[in-house]
Amino acid sequence: MSKLEEHMEGMINVFHQYSVRTGDFDTLSRGELKMLLTKELANTIKNTRDKETVDKIFAGLDANRDDQVDFVEFTTLVATVLNTAHENIHKA
Ligand SMILES: [Ca+2]
């Protein structure tokens, strides 16, 4: 596998690591998203321990309003974080 393919597979693996915990094994509940944000993106997203912040991110991602974040919805978060990281590299 190429480096990019390895990283993409890694993102799928991280999603599953949290999505399998409760309820539907292939979607993130609010609690699972909170855990993922706190453990995996604490250096990237501010206030991941703050309920209001997590609720806001969850509402922004849950496009079909089924109270779960599926993988397609999760890719919005990945794209946003990647774009911010890319911008920051050019600012530094
Ligand atoms: Ca959803």
PDB file of the backbone (N, CA, C, O) and the ligand in Angstrom, with CONECT records:
HET     CA  A 101       1
ATOM      1  N   MET A   1       0.845  -1.207   0.000  1.00  0.00           N
ATOM      2  CA  MET A   1       0.000   0.000   0.000  1.00  0.00           C
ATOM      3  C   MET A   1       0.874   1.249   0.000  1.00  0.00           C
ATOM      4  O   MET A   1       1.948   1.268   0.602  1.00  0.00           O
ATOM      5  N   SER A   2       0.410   2.274  -0.670  1.00  0.00           N
ATOM      6  CA  SER A   2       1.129   3.553  -0.635  1.00  0.00           C
ATOM      7  C   SER A   2       0.890   4.220   0.707  1.00  0.00           C
ATOM      8  O   SER A   2       0.023   3.816   1.481  1.00  0.00           O
ATOM      9  N   LYS A   3       1.678   5.249   0.962  1.00  0.00           N
ATOM     10  CA  LYS A   3       1.541   5.987   2.216  1.00  0.00           C
ATOM     11  C   LYS A   3       0.132   6.574   2.344  1.00  0.00           C
ATOM     12  O   LYS A   3      -0.483   6.485   3.407  1.00  0.00           O
ATOM     13  N   LEU A   4      -0.375   7.169   1.268  1.00  0.00           N
ATOM     14  CA  LEU A   4      -1.712   7.782   1.314  1.00  0.00           C
ATOM     15  C   LEU A   4      -2.777   6.722   1.582  1.00  0.00           C
ATOM     16  O   LEU A   4      -3.699   6.937   2.369  1.00  0.00           O
ATOM     17  N   GLU A   5      -2.637   5.575   0.917  1.00  0.00           N
ATOM     18  CA  GLU A   5      -3.607   4.489   1.134  1.00  0.00           C
ATOM     19  C   GLU A   5      -3.561   3.997   2.581  1.00  0.00           C
ATOM     20  O   GLU A   5      -4.594   3.697   3.180  1.00  0.00           O
ATOM     21  N   GLU A   6      -2.353   3.919   3.128  1.00  0.00           N
ATOM     22  CA  GLU A   6      -2.216   3.508   4.538  1.00  0.00           C
ATOM     23  C   GLU A   6      -2.909   4.509   5.467  1.00  0.00           C
ATOM     24  O   GLU A   6      -3.596   4.116   6.410  1.00  0.00           O
ATOM     25  N   HIS A   7      -2.726   5.803   5.195  1.00  0.00           N
ATOM     26  CA  HIS A   7      -3.344   6.834   6.041  1.00  0.00           C
ATOM     27  C   HIS A   7      -4.865   6.790   5.931  1.00  0.00           C
ATOM     28  O   HIS A   7      -5.572   6.966   6.924  1.00  0.00           O
ATOM     29  N   MET A   8      -5.363   6.555   4.718  1.00  0.00           N
ATOM     30  CA  MET A   8      -6.818   6.502   4.527  1.00  0.00           C
ATOM     31  C   MET A   8      -7.398   5.287   5.251  1.00  0.00           C
ATOM     32  O   MET A   8      -8.446   5.374   5.891  1.00  0.00           O
ATOM     33  N   GLU A   9      -6.707   4.165   5.142  1.00  0.00           N
ATOM     34  CA  GLU A   9      -7.168   2.981   5.869  1.00  0.00           C
ATOM     35  C   GLU A   9      -7.135   3.238   7.373  1.00  0.00           C
ATOM     36  O   GLU A   9      -8.006   2.783   8.114  1.00  0.00           O
ATOM     37  N   GLY A  10      -6.112   3.978   7.811  1.00  0.00           N
ATOM     38  CA  GLY A  10      -5.996   4.329   9.226  1.00  0.00           C
ATOM     39  C   GLY A  10      -7.183   5.144   9.706  1.00  0.00           C
ATOM     40  O   GLY A  10      -7.655   4.951  10.826  1.00  0.00           O
ATOM     41  N   MET A  11      -7.673   6.060   8.864  1.00  0.00           N
ATOM     42  CA  MET A  11      -8.832   6.882   9.254  1.00  0.00           C
ATOM     43  C   MET A  11     -10.079   6.018   9.386  1.00  0.00           C
ATOM     44  O   MET A  11     -10.887   6.225  10.292  1.00  0.00           O
ATOM     45  N   ILE A  12     -10.238   5.046   8.482  1.00  0.00           N
ATOM     46  CA  ILE A  12     -11.381   4.119   8.567  1.00  0.00           C
ATOM     47  C   ILE A  12     -11.265   3.298   9.854  1.00  0.00           C
ATOM     48  O   ILE A  12     -12.254   3.086  10.556  1.00  0.00           O
ATOM     49  N   ASN A  13     -10.051   2.839  10.154  1.00  0.00           N
ATOM     50  CA  ASN A  13      -9.845   2.037  11.367  1.00  0.00           C
ATOM     51  C   ASN A  13     -10.168   2.829  12.626  1.00  0.00           C
ATOM     52  O   ASN A  13     -10.792   2.304  13.548  1.00  0.00           O
ATOM     53  N   VAL A  14      -9.746   4.094  12.668  1.00  0.00           N
ATOM     54  CA  VAL A  14     -10.026   4.926  13.846  1.00  0.00           C
ATOM     55  C   VAL A  14     -11.535   5.128  13.986  1.00  0.00           C
ATOM     56  O   VAL A  14     -12.066   5.044  15.093  1.00  0.00           O
ATOM     57  N   PHE A  15     -12.229   5.394  12.880  1.00  0.00           N
ATOM     58  CA  PHE A  15     -13.687   5.557  12.925  1.00  0.00           C
ATOM     59  C   PHE A  15     -14.326   4.308  13.544  1.00  0.00           C
ATOM     60  O   PHE A  15     -15.159   4.411  14.445  1.00  0.00           O
ATOM     61  N   HIS A  16     -13.929   3.127  13.051  1.00  0.00           N
ATOM     62  CA  HIS A  16     -14.518   1.869  13.543  1.00  0.00           C
ATOM     63  C   HIS A  16     -14.183   1.600  15.006  1.00  0.00           C
ATOM     64  O   HIS A  16     -14.996   1.061  15.757  1.00  0.00           O
ATOM     65  N   GLN A  17     -12.975   1.986  15.393  1.00  0.00           N
ATOM     66  CA  GLN A  17     -12.538   1.790  16.784  1.00  0.00           C
ATOM     67  C   GLN A  17     -13.547   2.424  17.761  1.00  0.00           C
ATOM     68  O   GLN A  17     -13.758   1.919  18.864  1.00  0.00           O
ATOM     69  N   TYR A  18     -14.164   3.541  17.334  1.00  0.00           N
ATOM     70  CA  TYR A  18     -15.137   4.222  18.192  1.00  0.00           C
ATOM     71  C   TYR A  18     -16.569   3.830  17.844  1.00  0.00           C
ATOM     72  O   TYR A  18     -17.416   3.744  18.733  1.00  0.00           O
ATOM     73  N   SER A  19     -16.853   3.587  16.549  1.00  0.00           N
ATOM     74  CA  SER A  19     -18.244   3.330  16.144  1.00  0.00           C
ATOM     75  C   SER A  19     -18.775   1.993  16.674  1.00  0.00           C
ATOM     76  O   SER A  19     -19.983   1.838  16.855  1.00  0.00           O
ATOM     77  N   VAL A  20     -17.885   1.030  16.921  1.00  0.00           N
ATOM     78  CA  VAL A  20     -18.354  -0.305  17.356  1.00  0.00           C
ATOM     79  C   VAL A  20     -18.779  -0.354  18.824  1.00  0.00           C
ATOM     80  O   VAL A  20     -19.375  -1.338  19.261  1.00  0.00           O
ATOM     81  N   ARG A  21     -18.480   0.697  19.585  1.00  0.00           N
ATOM     82  CA  ARG A  21     -18.648   0.623  21.049  1.00  0.00           C
ATOM     83  C   ARG A  21     -20.093   0.455  21.510  1.00  0.00           C
ATOM     84  O   ARG A  21     -20.383  -0.441  22.302  1.00  0.00           O
ATOM     85  N   THR A  22     -21.002   1.301  21.029  1.00  0.00           N
ATOM     86  CA  THR A  22     -22.405   1.190  21.464  1.00  0.00           C
ATOM     87  C   THR A  22     -23.333   1.303  20.265  1.00  0.00           C
ATOM     88  O   THR A  22     -22.982   1.912  19.254  1.00  0.00           O
ATOM     89  N   GLY A  23     -24.522   0.711  20.380  1.00  0.00           N
ATOM     90  CA  GLY A  23     -25.547   0.821  19.331  1.00  0.00           C
ATOM     91  C   GLY A  23     -25.054   0.273  18.007  1.00  0.00           C
ATOM     92  O   GLY A  23     -24.363  -0.744  17.955  1.00  0.00           O
ATOM     93  N   ASP A  24     -25.425   0.971  16.925  1.00  0.00           N
ATOM     94  CA  ASP A  24     -25.019   0.561  15.581  1.00  0.00           C
ATOM     95  C   ASP A  24     -23.495   0.528  15.510  1.00  0.00           C
ATOM     96  O   ASP A  24     -22.835   1.508  15.854  1.00  0.00           O
ATOM     97  N   PHE A  25     -22.927  -0.618  15.057  1.00  0.00           N
ATOM     98  CA  PHE A  25     -21.464  -0.759  15.046  1.00  0.00           C
ATOM     99  C   PHE A  25     -20.797   0.114  13.991  1.00  0.00           C
ATOM    100  O   PHE A  25     -19.583   0.312  14.031  1.00  0.00           O
ATOM    101  N   ASP A  26     -21.592   0.650  13.026  1.00  0.00           N
ATOM    102  CA  ASP A  26     -20.987   1.401  11.928  1.00  0.00           C
ATOM    103  C   ASP A  26     -21.326   2.899  11.954  1.00  0.00           C
ATOM    104  O   ASP A  26     -21.095   3.602  10.971  1.00  0.00           O
ATOM    105  N   THR A  27     -21.875   3.388  13.080  1.00  0.00           N
ATOM    106  CA  THR A  27     -22.128   4.824  13.223  1.00  0.00           C
ATOM    107  C   THR A  27     -21.643   5.291  14.592  1.00  0.00           C
ATOM    108  O   THR A  27     -21.519   4.507  15.533  1.00  0.00           O
ATOM    109  N   LEU A  28     -21.373   6.589  14.672  1.00  0.00           N
ATOM    110  CA  LEU A  28     -20.960   7.174  15.948  1.00  0.00           C
ATOM    111  C   LEU A  28     -22.157   7.790  16.649  1.00  0.00           C
ATOM    112  O   LEU A  28     -22.862   8.621  16.076  1.00  0.00           O
ATOM    113  N   SER A  29     -22.388   7.380  17.897  1.00  0.00           N
ATOM    114  CA  SER A  29     -23.372   8.070  18.730  1.00  0.00           C
ATOM    115  C   SER A  29     -22.706   9.361  19.221  1.00  0.00           C
ATOM    116  O   SER A  29     -21.519   9.587  18.985  1.00  0.00           O
ATOM    117  N   ARG A  30     -23.480  10.192  19.897  1.00  0.00           N
ATOM    118  CA  ARG A  30     -22.921  11.432  20.448  1.00  0.00           C
ATOM    119  C   ARG A  30     -21.739  11.128  21.398  1.00  0.00           C
ATOM    120  O   ARG A  30     -20.705  11.796  21.365  1.00  0.00           O
ATOM    121  N   GLY A  31     -21.930  10.108  22.234  1.00  0.00           N
ATOM    122  CA  GLY A  31     -20.890   9.722  23.189  1.00  0.00           C
ATOM    123  C   GLY A  31     -19.635   9.203  22.494  1.00  0.00           C
ATOM    124  O   GLY A  31     -18.513   9.513  22.895  1.00  0.00           O
ATOM    125  N   GLU A  32     -19.845   8.406  21.442  1.00  0.00           N
ATOM    126  CA  GLU A  32     -18.699   7.872  20.695  1.00  0.00           C
ATOM    127  C   GLU A  32     -17.947   8.990  19.987  1.00  0.00           C
ATOM    128  O   GLU A  32     -16.716   8.992  19.953  1.00  0.00           O
ATOM    129  N   LEU A  33     -18.695   9.952  19.415  1.00  0.00           N
ATOM    130  CA  LEU A  33     -18.028  11.082  18.751  1.00  0.00           C
ATOM    131  C   LEU A  33     -17.227  11.879  19.767  1.00  0.00           C
ATOM    132  O   LEU A  33     -16.096  12.283  19.499  1.00  0.00           O
ATOM    133  N   LYS A  34     -17.821  12.105  20.937  1.00  0.00           N
ATOM    134  CA  LYS A  34     -17.141  12.863  21.993  1.00  0.00           C
ATOM    135  C   LYS A  34     -15.815  12.177  22.361  1.00  0.00           C
ATOM    136  O   LYS A  34     -14.781  12.829  22.510  1.00  0.00           O
ATOM    137  N   MET A  35     -15.874  10.834  22.505  1.00  0.00           N
ATOM    138  CA  MET A  35     -14.674  10.074  22.862  1.00  0.00           C
ATOM    139  C   MET A  35     -13.618  10.184  21.763  1.00  0.00           C
ATOM    140  O   MET A  35     -12.432  10.364  22.040  1.00  0.00           O
ATOM    141  N   LEU A  36     -14.070  10.072  20.514  1.00  0.00           N
ATOM    142  CA  LEU A  36     -13.135  10.175  19.386  1.00  0.00           C
ATOM    143  C   LEU A  36     -12.470  11.552  19.368  1.00  0.00           C
ATOM    144  O   LEU A  36     -11.256  11.662  19.195  1.00  0.00           O
ATOM    145  N   LEU A  37     -13.279  12.604  19.550  1.00  0.00           N
ATOM    146  CA  LEU A  37     -12.735  13.973  19.525  1.00  0.00           C
ATOM    147  C   LEU A  37     -11.734  14.178  20.654  1.00  0.00           C
ATOM    148  O   LEU A  37     -10.666  14.757  20.458  1.00  0.00           O
ATOM    149  N   THR A  38     -12.100  13.689  21.849  1.00  0.00           N
ATOM    150  CA  THR A  38     -11.260  13.885  23.036  1.00  0.00           C
ATOM    151  C   THR A  38      -9.938  13.136  22.915  1.00  0.00           C
ATOM    152  O   THR A  38      -8.879  13.665  23.253  1.00  0.00           O
ATOM    153  N   LYS A  39     -10.015  11.877  22.420  1.00  0.00           N
ATOM    154  CA  LYS A  39      -8.811  11.043  22.392  1.00  0.00           C
ATOM    155  C   LYS A  39      -7.970  11.237  21.135  1.00  0.00           C
ATOM    156  O   LYS A  39      -6.746  11.110  21.181  1.00  0.00           O
ATOM    157  N   GLU A  40      -8.615  11.543  20.016  1.00  0.00           N
ATOM    158  CA  GLU A  40      -7.878  11.568  18.751  1.00  0.00           C
ATOM    159  C   GLU A  40      -7.616  12.971  18.210  1.00  0.00           C
ATOM    160  O   GLU A  40      -6.689  13.165  17.424  1.00  0.00           O
ATOM    161  N   LEU A  41      -8.425  13.953  18.623  1.00  0.00           N
ATOM    162  CA  LEU A  41      -8.279  15.283  18.007  1.00  0.00           C
ATOM    163  C   LEU A  41      -8.118  16.413  19.026  1.00  0.00           C
ATOM    164  O   LEU A  41      -8.403  17.575  18.735  1.00  0.00           O
ATOM    165  N   ALA A  42      -7.656  16.048  20.229  1.00  0.00           N
ATOM    166  CA  ALA A  42      -7.527  17.048  21.297  1.00  0.00           C
ATOM    167  C   ALA A  42      -6.522  18.154  20.942  1.00  0.00           C
ATOM    168  O   ALA A  42      -6.652  19.288  21.402  1.00  0.00           O
ATOM    169  N   ASN A  43      -5.522  17.813  20.121  1.00  0.00           N
ATOM    170  CA  ASN A  43      -4.525  18.821  19.739  1.00  0.00           C
ATOM    171  C   ASN A  43      -5.011  19.699  18.595  1.00  0.00           C
ATOM    172  O   ASN A  43      -4.439  20.754  18.323  1.00  0.00           O
ATOM    173  N   THR A  44      -6.065  19.256  17.933  1.00  0.00           N
ATOM    174  CA  THR A  44      -6.526  19.930  16.719  1.00  0.00           C
ATOM    175  C   THR A  44      -7.773  20.764  16.975  1.00  0.00           C
ATOM    176  O   THR A  44      -7.886  21.893  16.499  1.00  0.00           O
ATOM    177  N   ILE A  45      -8.711  20.194  17.737  1.00  0.00           N
ATOM    178  CA  ILE A  45      -9.965  20.899  18.009  1.00  0.00           C
ATOM    179  C   ILE A  45      -9.961  21.359  19.461  1.00  0.00           C
ATOM    180  O   ILE A  45      -9.709  20.578  20.378  1.00  0.00           O
ATOM    181  N   LYS A  46     -10.245  22.643  19.647  1.00  0.00           N
ATOM    182  CA  LYS A  46     -10.251  23.199  21.003  1.00  0.00           C
ATOM    183  C   LYS A  46     -11.515  22.760  21.747  1.00  0.00           C
ATOM    184  O   LYS A  46     -12.557  22.522  21.137  1.00  0.00           O
ATOM    185  N   ASN A  47     -11.407  22.659  23.058  1.00  0.00           N
ATOM    186  CA  ASN A  47     -12.553  22.388  23.947  1.00  0.00           C
ATOM    187  C   ASN A  47     -13.298  21.095  23.630  1.00  0.00           C
ATOM    188  O   ASN A  47     -14.528  21.069  23.677  1.00  0.00           O
ATOM    189  N   THR A  48     -12.570  20.015  23.306  1.00  0.00           N
ATOM    190  CA  THR A  48     -13.251  18.748  22.992  1.00  0.00           C
ATOM    191  C   THR A  48     -13.931  18.164  24.228  1.00  0.00           C
ATOM    192  O   THR A  48     -14.769  17.272  24.101  1.00  0.00           O
ATOM    193  N   ARG A  49     -13.586  18.651  25.421  1.00  0.00           N
ATOM    194  CA  ARG A  49     -14.238  18.151  26.632  1.00  0.00           C
ATOM    195  C   ARG A  49     -15.496  18.942  26.969  1.00  0.00           C
ATOM    196  O   ARG A  49     -16.249  18.570  27.869  1.00  0.00           O
ATOM    197  N   ASP A  50     -15.718  20.028  26.247  1.00  0.00           N
ATOM    198  CA  ASP A  50     -16.857  20.901  26.504  1.00  0.00           C
ATOM    199  C   ASP A  50     -18.099  20.381  25.774  1.00  0.00           C
ATOM    200  O   ASP A  50     -18.078  20.204  24.556  1.00  0.00           O
ATOM    201  N   LYS A  51     -19.197  20.134  26.534  1.00  0.00           N
ATOM    202  CA  LYS A  51     -20.406  19.523  25.982  1.00  0.00           C
ATOM    203  C   LYS A  51     -20.986  20.353  24.829  1.00  0.00           C
ATOM    204  O   LYS A  51     -21.420  19.814  23.811  1.00  0.00           O
ATOM    205  N   GLU A  52     -20.981  21.666  25.016  1.00  0.00           N
ATOM    206  CA  GLU A  52     -21.548  22.557  23.996  1.00  0.00           C
ATOM    207  C   GLU A  52     -20.795  22.433  22.668  1.00  0.00           C
ATOM    208  O   GLU A  52     -21.397  22.401  21.595  1.00  0.00           O
ATOM    209  N   THR A  53     -19.470  22.363  22.768  1.00  0.00           N
ATOM    210  CA  THR A  53     -18.637  22.220  21.569  1.00  0.00           C
ATOM    211  C   THR A  53     -18.946  20.908  20.866  1.00  0.00           C
ATOM    212  O   THR A  53     -19.114  20.877  19.647  1.00  0.00           O
ATOM    213  N   VAL A  54     -19.021  19.812  21.641  1.00  0.00           N
ATOM    214  CA  VAL A  54     -19.289  18.495  21.060  1.00  0.00           C
ATOM    215  C   VAL A  54     -20.678  18.476  20.419  1.00  0.00           C
ATOM    216  O   VAL A  54     -20.843  17.957  19.315  1.00  0.00           O
ATOM    217  N   ASP A  55     -21.683  19.042  21.110  1.00  0.00           N
ATOM    218  CA  ASP A  55     -23.045  19.091  20.565  1.00  0.00           C
ATOM    219  C   ASP A  55     -23.085  19.853  19.242  1.00  0.00           C
ATOM    220  O   ASP A  55     -23.778  19.460  18.304  1.00  0.00           O
ATOM    221  N   LYS A  56     -22.334  20.944  19.186  1.00  0.00           N
ATOM    222  CA  LYS A  56     -22.302  21.773  17.981  1.00  0.00           C
ATOM    223  C   LYS A  56     -21.661  21.002  16.819  1.00  0.00           C
ATOM    224  O   LYS A  56     -22.167  21.023  15.697  1.00  0.00           O
ATOM    225  N   ILE A  57     -20.552  20.328  17.099  1.00  0.00           N
ATOM    226  CA  ILE A  57     -19.873  19.543  16.063  1.00  0.00           C
ATOM    227  C   ILE A  57     -20.785  18.401  15.612  1.00  0.00           C
ATOM    228  O   ILE A  57     -20.913  18.136  14.416  1.00  0.00           O
ATOM    229  N   PHE A  58     -21.418  17.726  16.579  1.00  0.00           N
ATOM    230  CA  PHE A  58     -22.312  16.601  16.259  1.00  0.00           C
ATOM    231  C   PHE A  58     -23.456  17.068  15.351  1.00  0.00           C
ATOM    232  O   PHE A  58     -23.749  16.435  14.337  1.00  0.00           O
ATOM    233  N   ALA A  59     -24.098  18.179  15.724  1.00  0.00           N
ATOM    234  CA  ALA A  59     -25.219  18.700  14.925  1.00  0.00           C
ATOM    235  C   ALA A  59     -24.761  19.074  13.515  1.00  0.00           C
ATOM    236  O   ALA A  59     -25.489  18.884  12.541  1.00  0.00           O
ATOM    237  N   GLY A  60     -23.543  19.608  13.426  1.00  0.00           N
ATOM    238  CA  GLY A  60     -23.002  20.008  12.120  1.00  0.00           C
ATOM    239  C   GLY A  60     -22.734  18.813  11.224  1.00  0.00           C
ATOM    240  O   GLY A  60     -22.867  18.906  10.004  1.00  0.00           O
ATOM    241  N   LEU A  61     -22.354  17.686  11.826  1.00  0.00           N
ATOM    242  CA  LEU A  61     -22.004  16.499  11.035  1.00  0.00           C
ATOM    243  C   LEU A  61     -23.218  15.649  10.683  1.00  0.00           C
ATOM    244  O   LEU A  61     -23.263  15.045   9.611  1.00  0.00           O
ATOM    245  N   ASP A  62     -24.213  15.597  11.587  1.00  0.00           N
ATOM    246  CA  ASP A  62     -25.366  14.707  11.406  1.00  0.00           C
ATOM    247  C   ASP A  62     -26.340  15.283  10.365  1.00  0.00           C
ATOM    248  O   ASP A  62     -27.404  15.801  10.701  1.00  0.00           O
ATOM    249  N   ALA A  63     -25.940  15.173   9.100  1.00  0.00           N
ATOM    250  CA  ALA A  63     -26.674  15.824   8.008  1.00  0.00           C
ATOM    251  C   ALA A  63     -28.098  15.284   7.868  1.00  0.00           C
ATOM    252  O   ALA A  63     -29.010  16.054   7.571  1.00  0.00           O
ATOM    253  N   ASN A  64     -28.312  13.983   8.074  1.00  0.00           N
ATOM    254  CA  ASN A  64     -29.655  13.414   7.885  1.00  0.00           C
ATOM    255  C   ASN A  64     -30.461  13.385   9.194  1.00  0.00           C
ATOM    256  O   ASN A  64     -31.556  12.825   9.249  1.00  0.00           O
ATOM    257  N   ARG A  65     -29.898  13.999  10.245  1.00  0.00           N
ATOM    258  CA  ARG A  65     -30.618  14.170  11.519  1.00  0.00           C
ATOM    259  C   ARG A  65     -31.171  12.871  12.111  1.00  0.00           C
ATOM    260  O   ARG A  65     -32.283  12.849  12.638  1.00  0.00           O
ATOM    261  N   ASP A  66     -30.382  11.779  12.023  1.00  0.00           N
ATOM    262  CA  ASP A  66     -30.847  10.524  12.639  1.00  0.00           C
ATOM    263  C   ASP A  66     -30.163  10.291  13.989  1.00  0.00           C
ATOM    264  O   ASP A  66     -30.238   9.199  14.552  1.00  0.00           O
ATOM    265  N   ASP A  67     -29.501  11.320  14.495  1.00  0.00           N
ATOM    266  CA  ASP A  67     -28.838  11.278  15.801  1.00  0.00           C
ATOM    267  C   ASP A  67     -27.658  10.298  15.840  1.00  0.00           C
ATOM    268  O   ASP A  67     -27.266   9.817  16.903  1.00  0.00           O
ATOM    269  N   GLN A  68     -27.110  10.018  14.673  1.00  0.00           N
ATOM    270  CA  GLN A  68     -25.910   9.190  14.546  1.00  0.00           C
ATOM    271  C   GLN A  68     -25.022   9.832  13.492  1.00  0.00           C
ATOM    272  O   GLN A  68     -25.518  10.458  12.555  1.00  0.00           O
ATOM    273  N   VAL A  69     -23.706   9.679  13.642  1.00  0.00           N
ATOM    274  CA  VAL A  69     -22.786  10.157  12.606  1.00  0.00           C
ATOM    275  C   VAL A  69     -22.224   8.943  11.886  1.00  0.00           C
ATOM    276  O   VAL A  69     -21.429   8.186  12.444  1.00  0.00           O
ATOM    277  N   ASP A  70     -22.654   8.765  10.615  1.00  0.00           N
ATOM    278  CA  ASP A  70     -22.145   7.621   9.851  1.00  0.00           C
ATOM    279  C   ASP A  70     -20.816   8.004   9.187  1.00  0.00           C
ATOM    280  O   ASP A  70     -20.342   9.130   9.338  1.00  0.00           O
ATOM    281  N   PHE A  71     -20.222   7.057   8.453  1.00  0.00           N
ATOM    282  CA  PHE A  71     -18.880   7.324   7.920  1.00  0.00           C
ATOM    283  C   PHE A  71     -18.879   8.474   6.916  1.00  0.00           C
ATOM    284  O   PHE A  71     -17.959   9.291   6.900  1.00  0.00           O
ATOM    285  N   VAL A  72     -19.917   8.532   6.078  1.00  0.00           N
ATOM    286  CA  VAL A  72     -19.985   9.618   5.088  1.00  0.00           C
ATOM    287  C   VAL A  72     -20.041  10.974   5.800  1.00  0.00           C
ATOM    288  O   VAL A  72     -19.384  11.930   5.389  1.00  0.00           O
ATOM    289  N   GLU A  73     -20.832  11.040   6.869  1.00  0.00           N
ATOM    290  CA  GLU A  73     -20.926  12.287   7.648  1.00  0.00           C
ATOM    291  C   GLU A  73     -19.591  12.590   8.343  1.00  0.00           C
ATOM    292  O   GLU A  73     -19.192  13.750   8.454  1.00  0.00           O
ATOM    293  N   PHE A  74     -18.912  11.545   8.804  1.00  0.00           N
ATOM    294  CA  PHE A  74     -17.602  11.704   9.452  1.00  0.00           C
ATOM    295  C   PHE A  74     -16.562  12.286   8.488  1.00  0.00           C
ATOM    296  O   PHE A  74     -15.667  13.021   8.906  1.00  0.00           O
ATOM    297  N   THR A  75     -16.683  11.955   7.200  1.00  0.00           N
ATOM    298  CA  THR A  75     -15.696  12.458   6.235  1.00  0.00           C
ATOM    299  C   THR A  75     -15.731  13.986   6.143  1.00  0.00           C
ATOM    300  O   THR A  75     -14.741  14.603   5.750  1.00  0.00           O
ATOM    301  N   THR A  76     -16.870  14.602   6.504  1.00  0.00           N
ATOM    302  CA  THR A  76     -16.940  16.072   6.548  1.00  0.00           C
ATOM    303  C   THR A  76     -15.978  16.605   7.606  1.00  0.00           C
ATOM    304  O   THR A  76     -15.283  17.597   7.386  1.00  0.00           O
ATOM    305  N   LEU A  77     -15.945  15.930   8.762  1.00  0.00           N
ATOM    306  CA  LEU A  77     -15.024  16.331   9.838  1.00  0.00           C
ATOM    307  C   LEU A  77     -13.580  16.154   9.381  1.00  0.00           C
ATOM    308  O   LEU A  77     -12.742  17.030   9.594  1.00  0.00           O
ATOM    309  N   VAL A  78     -13.294  15.011   8.748  1.00  0.00           N
ATOM    310  CA  VAL A  78     -11.946  14.731   8.263  1.00  0.00           C
ATOM    311  C   VAL A  78     -11.520  15.807   7.269  1.00  0.00           C
ATOM    312  O   VAL A  78     -10.402  16.318   7.344  1.00  0.00           O
ATOM    313  N   ALA A  79     -12.416  16.154   6.333  1.00  0.00           N
ATOM    314  CA  ALA A  79     -12.095  17.161   5.317  1.00  0.00           C
ATOM    315  C   ALA A  79     -11.838  18.522   5.972  1.00  0.00           C
ATOM    316  O   ALA A  79     -10.898  19.224   5.599  1.00  0.00           O
ATOM    317  N   THR A  80     -12.668  18.892   6.941  1.00  0.00           N
ATOM    318  CA  THR A  80     -12.508  20.179   7.619  1.00  0.00           C
ATOM    319  C   THR A  80     -11.178  20.242   8.366  1.00  0.00           C
ATOM    320  O   THR A  80     -10.442  21.225   8.270  1.00  0.00           O
ATOM    321  N   VAL A  81     -10.883  19.178   9.113  1.00  0.00           N
ATOM    322  CA  VAL A  81      -9.640  19.134   9.893  1.00  0.00           C
ATOM    323  C   VAL A  81      -8.423  19.160   8.963  1.00  0.00           C
ATOM    324  O   VAL A  81      -7.438  19.843   9.244  1.00  0.00           O
ATOM    325  N   LEU A  82      -8.495  18.413   7.851  1.00  0.00           N
ATOM    326  CA  LEU A  82      -7.384  18.385   6.902  1.00  0.00           C
ATOM    327  C   LEU A  82      -7.162  19.757   6.279  1.00  0.00           C
ATOM    328  O   LEU A  82      -6.023  20.198   6.125  1.00  0.00           O
ATOM    329  N   ASN A  83      -8.258  20.433   5.919  1.00  0.00           N
ATOM    330  CA  ASN A  83      -8.138  21.761   5.306  1.00  0.00           C
ATOM    331  C   ASN A  83      -7.516  22.755   6.271  1.00  0.00           C
ATOM    332  O   ASN A  83      -6.668  23.559   5.884  1.00  0.00           O
ATOM    333  N   THR A  84      -7.943  22.699   7.546  1.00  0.00           N
ATOM    334  CA  THR A  84      -7.380  23.595   8.550  1.00  0.00           C
ATOM    335  C   THR A  84      -5.891  23.303   8.751  1.00  0.00           C
ATOM    336  O   THR A  84      -5.073  24.219   8.828  1.00  0.00           O
ATOM    337  N   ALA A  85      -5.553  22.012   8.834  1.00  0.00           N
ATOM    338  CA  ALA A  85      -4.150  21.624   9.025  1.00  0.00           C
ATOM    339  C   ALA A  85      -3.307  22.105   7.844  1.00  0.00           C
ATOM    340  O   ALA A  85      -2.179  22.563   8.024  1.00  0.00           O
ATOM    341  N   HIS A  86      -3.863  21.998   6.638  1.00  0.00           N
ATOM    342  CA  HIS A  86      -3.152  22.443   5.441  1.00  0.00           C
ATOM    343  C   HIS A  86      -2.913  23.956   5.464  1.00  0.00           C
ATOM    344  O   HIS A  86      -1.820  24.430   5.152  1.00  0.00           O
ATOM    345  N   GLU A  87      -3.954  24.700   5.839  1.00  0.00           N
ATOM    346  CA  GLU A  87      -3.825  26.163   5.945  1.00  0.00           C
ATOM    347  C   GLU A  87      -2.765  26.534   6.977  1.00  0.00           C
ATOM    348  O   GLU A  87      -1.954  27.433   6.755  1.00  0.00           O
ATOM    349  N   ASN A  88      -2.783  25.825   8.116  1.00  0.00           N
ATOM    350  CA  ASN A  88      -1.827  26.129   9.187  1.00  0.00           C
ATOM    351  C   ASN A  88      -0.384  25.866   8.759  1.00  0.00           C
ATOM    352  O   ASN A  88       0.529  26.582   9.172  1.00  0.00           O
ATOM    353  N   ILE A  89      -0.182  24.853   7.943  1.00  0.00           N
ATOM    354  CA  ILE A  89       1.177  24.557   7.455  1.00  0.00           C
ATOM    355  C   ILE A  89       1.698  25.747   6.647  1.00  0.00           C
ATOM    356  O   ILE A  89       2.872  26.102   6.757  1.00  0.00           O
ATOM    357  N   HIS A  90       0.845  26.357   5.848  1.00  0.00           N
ATOM    358  CA  HIS A  90       1.275  27.483   5.028  1.00  0.00           C
ATOM    359  C   HIS A  90       1.422  28.771   5.830  1.00  0.00           C
ATOM    360  O   HIS A  90       2.161  29.677   5.444  1.00  0.00           O
ATOM    361  N   LYS A  91       0.700  28.840   6.965  1.00  0.00           N
ATOM    362  CA  LYS A  91       0.814  30.024   7.829  1.00  0.00           C
ATOM    363  C   LYS A  91       2.102  29.995   8.632  1.00  0.00           C
ATOM    364  O   LYS A  91       2.710  31.032   8.899  1.00  0.00           O
ATOM    365  N   ALA A  92       2.510  28.787   9.015  1.00  0.00           N
ATOM    366  CA  ALA A  92       3.655  28.628   9.934  1.00  0.00           C
ATOM    367  C   ALA A  92       4.974  29.121   9.304  1.00  0.00           C
ATOM    368  O   ALA A  92       6.025  29.057   9.943  1.00  0.00           O
TER     369      ALA A  92
HETATM  370 CA    CA A 101     -26.572  10.820  10.615  1.00  0.00          CA2+
END
